[in-house]
Amino acid sequence: MFKMEPWMWWLIAGAAAGLVLLIVIAVLERRRARNRGPVLRHAVPDDGAQSGAQRAAAGAPLDPARPPTRGRPRRRA
């Protein structure tokens, strides 16, 4: 009959404990995200303002009165 070495039992127990720890962390983070979701959605005002890149990605035409920028936009002082 096969007898397992003591270090192998420790390895299996450690791997099981790590898996349980990861599952507990995932459940707690999911719960925290679900509870904070409405608070975060309420904190960020959604006035429908989008950047030009977001509108272009959505297929909407860009503002013709505003010339396209090349490269990185300038920082405003």
C-alpha distances in whole Angstrom, upper triangle without the diagonal:
4,6,10,13,16,18,16,17,20,21,20,22,25,25,25,27,29,29,30,33,34,35,37,39,40,40,43,44,45,46,49,50,51,53,54,55,59,60,59,61,64,64,65,68,68,72,71,71,69,70,71,68,66,69,69,65,66,69,72,75,75,78,81,83,81,80,77,75,74,71,70,73,75,74,77,78
4,7,10,13,15,13,13,17,17,16,19,21,21,22,24,26,26,28,30,31,32,34,36,37,38,40,42,42,44,46,47,48,50,52,53,56,57,56,58,61,61,62,65,65,69,68,68,66,66,68,65,63,66,66,62,63,66,69,72,72,75,78,80,77,77,74,72,71,68,67,69,71,71,73,75
4,7,9,12,10,11,14,15,15,16,19,20,20,22,24,25,26,28,30,31,32,34,35,36,38,40,41,43,44,46,47,49,50,51,55,56,55,57,60,60,61,64,64,68,67,68,66,66,68,64,63,66,66,62,63,66,69,72,72,75,78,80,77,77,73,72,70,67,66,68,70,69,72,73
4,6,8,7,7,11,11,11,13,15,16,17,19,21,21,23,25,26,27,29,31,32,33,35,37,38,39,41,42,44,45,47,48,51,52,52,54,57,56,57,61,61,64,64,64,62,62,64,61,59,63,63,59,60,63,66,69,69,72,75,76,73,73,70,68,67,64,62,65,67,66,68,70
4,6,5,7,9,10,11,13,15,16,17,19,20,22,23,25,26,28,29,31,32,34,35,37,38,40,41,43,44,46,47,48,52,52,52,54,57,56,57,60,61,64,64,64,62,62,64,61,59,63,63,59,60,63,66,69,69,72,75,76,73,73,69,67,66,63,62,64,66,65,67,68
4,5,5,6,9,10,11,12,14,16,17,18,20,21,23,25,26,27,29,30,32,33,35,36,38,39,41,42,44,45,46,50,50,50,52,55,54,55,59,59,63,63,63,61,61,63,60,59,62,62,59,60,63,65,68,68,71,74,75,72,72,69,67,65,62,61,63,64,63,66,67
4,5,5,6,9,10,10,12,14,15,16,18,20,21,22,24,26,27,29,30,31,33,34,36,37,39,41,42,43,44,48,48,47,50,52,52,53,56,57,60,60,60,58,58,60,57,56,59,59,56,57,60,63,65,65,68,71,72,69,69,65,63,62,59,57,59,61,60,62,63
4,5,5,6,9,10,11,12,14,15,17,18,20,21,23,24,26,27,29,30,32,33,35,36,37,39,41,42,43,47,47,46,49,51,51,52,55,56,59,59,59,57,57,59,55,54,57,58,54,55,58,61,64,64,66,69,71,68,68,64,62,61,58,57,59,61,60,62,63
4,5,5,6,8,10,11,12,14,15,16,18,20,21,22,24,26,27,29,30,32,33,34,36,38,39,40,42,45,46,45,47,50,50,51,54,55,58,58,59,57,57,59,56,54,58,58,54,55,58,61,64,64,67,70,71,68,68,65,63,62,59,57,59,61,60,62,64
4,5,5,6,8,10,10,12,14,15,16,18,20,21,22,24,26,27,28,30,31,33,34,36,37,38,40,43,44,43,46,48,48,49,52,53,56,56,57,55,55,57,54,53,56,56,53,54,57,60,62,62,65,68,69,66,66,63,61,60,57,55,57,59,57,60,61
4,5,5,6,9,10,11,12,14,15,17,18,20,21,23,24,26,27,29,30,31,33,35,36,37,39,42,42,42,44,47,46,47,50,51,55,54,54,52,52,54,51,50,53,53,50,51,54,57,59,59,62,65,66,64,63,60,58,57,54,52,54,56,55,57,59
4,5,5,6,9,10,11,12,14,15,17,18,20,21,23,24,26,27,29,30,32,33,35,36,37,41,41,41,43,46,46,46,50,50,54,53,54,52,52,54,51,49,53,53,49,50,53,56,59,59,62,65,66,63,63,60,58,57,54,53,55,57,56,58,59
4,5,5,6,9,10,10,12,14,15,16,18,20,21,22,24,26,27,28,30,32,33,34,36,39,40,39,42,44,44,45,48,49,53,53,53,51,52,54,51,49,53,53,50,51,54,56,59,59,62,65,66,63,63,60,59,58,55,53,55,57,55,57,59
4,5,5,6,9,10,10,12,14,15,16,18,20,21,22,24,26,27,28,30,32,33,34,38,38,37,40,42,42,43,46,47,51,50,51,49,49,51,48,47,50,51,47,48,52,54,57,57,59,62,64,61,61,57,56,55,52,50,52,53,52,54,55
4,5,5,6,9,10,11,12,14,15,17,18,20,21,23,24,26,27,29,30,31,33,36,37,36,38,41,41,41,45,45,49,48,49,47,47,49,46,44,48,48,45,46,49,51,54,54,57,60,61,58,58,55,53,53,49,48,50,52,51,53,54
4,5,5,6,9,10,11,12,14,15,17,18,20,21,23,24,26,27,29,30,31,35,35,35,37,40,40,41,44,45,48,48,49,47,47,50,47,45,48,49,45,46,49,51,54,55,57,60,62,59,59,56,55,54,51,49,51,53,52,54,55
4,5,5,6,9,10,11,12,14,15,16,18,20,21,22,24,26,27,28,30,33,34,33,36,38,38,39,43,43,47,47,48,46,47,49,46,44,48,48,45,46,49,51,54,54,57,60,61,58,59,56,54,53,50,49,50,52,50,52,53
4,5,5,6,9,10,11,12,14,15,16,18,20,21,22,24,26,27,28,32,32,31,34,36,36,37,40,41,44,44,45,43,43,46,43,41,45,45,42,43,46,48,51,51,53,57,58,55,55,52,50,50,47,45,47,48,47,49,50
4,5,5,6,9,10,11,12,14,15,17,18,20,21,23,24,26,27,30,31,30,32,35,35,36,39,40,43,43,43,42,42,45,42,40,43,44,40,41,44,46,49,50,52,55,57,54,54,51,50,49,46,45,46,48,47,49,51
4,5,5,6,9,10,11,12,14,15,17,18,20,21,23,24,26,29,30,29,31,34,34,35,39,39,43,43,44,42,43,46,43,41,44,45,42,42,45,47,50,51,53,56,58,55,56,53,51,51,48,46,48,49,48,50,51
4,5,5,6,9,10,11,12,14,15,16,18,20,21,22,24,27,28,27,30,32,32,33,37,37,41,41,42,41,41,44,41,39,42,44,40,41,44,46,49,49,51,55,56,53,54,51,49,49,46,44,45,47,45,47,48
4,5,5,6,9,10,11,12,14,15,16,18,20,21,22,26,26,25,27,30,30,31,34,35,39,38,39,37,38,40,38,36,39,40,37,37,41,43,46,46,48,51,53,50,50,47,46,46,43,41,42,44,43,45,46
4,5,5,6,9,10,11,12,14,15,16,18,20,21,24,25,25,27,29,30,30,34,34,38,38,39,37,38,41,38,36,39,40,37,37,40,42,46,46,48,52,53,50,51,48,47,47,44,42,44,46,44,46,47
4,5,5,6,9,10,11,12,14,15,17,18,20,23,23,24,26,28,28,30,33,34,38,38,39,38,39,41,39,37,40,41,38,38,42,43,47,47,49,52,53,51,52,49,48,48,45,43,44,46,44,46,47
4,5,5,6,8,10,10,12,14,15,16,18,21,21,21,23,26,26,27,30,31,35,35,36,35,36,38,36,34,37,39,35,36,39,41,44,44,46,49,50,48,49,46,44,44,42,39,40,42,40,42,43
4,6,5,6,9,10,10,12,14,15,16,20,20,20,22,24,25,25,29,29,33,33,34,33,34,36,34,31,35,36,33,33,36,38,41,41,43,47,48,46,46,44,43,43,40,38,39,41,40,41,43
4,6,5,6,9,10,11,12,14,15,18,19,20,21,24,24,26,29,29,33,33,34,34,35,38,36,33,36,37,34,34,38,39,42,43,45,48,50,47,48,46,45,45,43,41,41,43,42,43,45
4,5,5,6,9,10,11,12,14,17,17,18,20,22,22,24,27,28,32,33,34,33,34,37,35,33,36,38,35,35,38,40,43,43,44,48,49,47,48,45,44,45,42,40,40,42,40,41,43
4,5,5,6,9,10,10,12,15,16,15,17,20,20,21,24,25,29,30,30,30,31,34,32,29,32,34,31,31,35,36,39,39,41,44,45,43,44,42,40,41,38,36,37,38,36,38,39
4,5,5,6,9,10,10,14,15,15,16,19,20,21,24,24,28,28,29,29,30,33,31,28,31,33,30,29,33,34,38,38,40,43,45,42,44,41,40,41,39,36,37,39,37,39,40
4,5,5,6,9,10,13,14,14,16,18,19,21,24,24,28,29,30,30,32,35,33,30,33,35,32,32,35,36,40,40,41,45,46,44,45,43,42,43,41,39,39,41,39,40,41
4,5,5,6,8,11,11,12,14,16,16,18,21,23,26,27,28,28,30,33,32,29,32,34,31,31,35,35,39,38,40,44,44,42,43,41,40,41,39,37,37,38,36,37,38
4,5,5,6,9,10,10,12,14,15,16,19,20,23,24,25,25,27,30,28,25,28,30,28,27,31,32,35,35,36,40,41,39,40,38,37,38,36,34,34,35,34,34,36
4,6,5,8,10,10,11,14,15,16,19,20,23,24,26,26,28,31,29,26,29,31,28,27,31,32,35,35,37,41,42,40,41,39,39,40,38,36,36,38,36,37,38
4,6,7,8,10,11,12,14,16,19,20,23,25,26,27,29,32,31,28,30,33,31,30,34,34,37,37,38,42,43,41,43,41,40,42,40,37,37,38,36,37,38
4,6,5,6,9,10,10,13,16,17,21,22,23,24,26,29,28,25,28,31,29,28,31,32,35,34,35,39,40,38,39,38,37,38,37,34,33,35,33,33,34
4,5,5,6,9,10,11,14,15,18,19,21,21,23,27,26,23,25,28,25,24,28,28,31,31,33,36,37,35,37,35,35,36,35,32,32,33,32,32,34
4,5,5,6,9,10,12,13,17,18,20,21,24,27,27,23,25,28,26,25,29,28,32,31,32,36,37,35,37,36,36,38,36,34,33,34,33,33,34
4,6,5,6,9,11,13,17,19,20,21,24,27,27,24,26,29,28,27,30,30,33,32,33,37,37,35,37,36,35,37,36,33,32,33,31,31,32
4,5,5,6,10,11,15,17,18,18,21,24,24,21,23,26,25,24,27,27,30,29,30,34,34,32,34,33,32,34,32,29,28,30,28,28,29
4,6,6,8,9,12,14,15,16,19,22,22,19,21,24,22,21,25,24,27,27,28,31,32,30,32,31,31,33,32,29,28,30,28,28,30
4,6,7,9,12,14,16,18,20,24,24,21,23,26,25,24,27,26,29,28,29,32,32,31,34,33,32,35,34,31,29,31,29,28,30
4,6,9,12,15,15,17,19,23,23,21,23,26,25,24,28,27,29,28,28,32,32,30,32,31,31,33,32,29,27,28,26,25,27
4,6,9,11,12,13,16,19,20,17,19,22,22,21,24,23,25,24,24,28,28,26,29,28,27,29,28,26,24,25,23,23,24
4,6,9,10,12,15,18,19,17,18,21,21,20,23,21,24,23,22,26,26,24,27,27,27,29,29,26,24,25,23,23,24
4,5,7,9,13,16,17,14,15,19,18,17,20,18,20,20,20,24,24,23,25,25,25,28,27,25,23,25,24,23,26
4,5,9,12,15,17,14,14,18,19,17,19,17,19,18,18,21,21,20,23,23,24,27,27,25,23,24,23,22,25
4,6,10,12,14,11,11,15,15,13,15,13,15,15,15,19,19,18,21,21,22,25,25,24,22,24,23,23,25
4,7,10,12,10,10,13,14,13,15,13,14,13,13,17,17,15,18,18,19,22,22,20,18,20,20,19,22
4,7,8,6,6,10,11,10,13,11,12,11,12,15,16,14,17,15,16,19,19,18,16,18,18,18,22
4,5,5,6,9,10,11,13,11,12,10,11,14,15,12,14,12,13,15,15,14,12,15,15,16,20
4,5,5,6,8,10,11,9,9,6,8,11,12,10,11,9,10,13,14,13,12,15,16,17,21
4,5,5,6,9,10,10,10,9,11,14,16,13,13,11,11,13,13,12,12,16,17,19,22
4,5,5,6,9,9,11,10,12,16,17,15,16,14,15,16,16,16,15,18,19,21,24
4,5,5,6,5,7,7,10,13,15,14,15,13,15,17,18,18,17,20,21,22,26
4,5,5,5,6,6,10,12,15,14,14,12,13,15,16,17,16,20,22,23,27
4,5,8,10,10,14,16,19,17,17,15,16,17,17,18,18,22,23,25,28
4,6,9,11,14,16,19,18,19,17,19,20,21,21,21,24,25,26,30
4,7,9,12,15,18,17,18,16,18,20,21,22,21,25,27,28,31
4,6,9,12,15,14,16,15,17,19,21,21,21,24,25,26,30
4,7,8,12,12,13,12,15,18,20,21,19,22,24,25,29
4,6,9,8,9,9,12,15,17,17,16,19,21,21,25
4,6,6,8,9,12,16,18,18,16,18,20,20,24
4,5,7,9,12,16,19,19,18,20,22,22,25
4,6,9,12,16,19,19,17,18,20,20,23
4,6,9,13,15,16,13,15,17,17,20
4,6,10,13,14,12,14,17,17,20
4,7,10,11,10,13,16,17,20
4,7,8,7,9,13,14,18
4,7,7,10,14,16,19
4,6,9,12,15,18
4,6,9,12,15
4,7,9,13
4,6,9
4,6
4
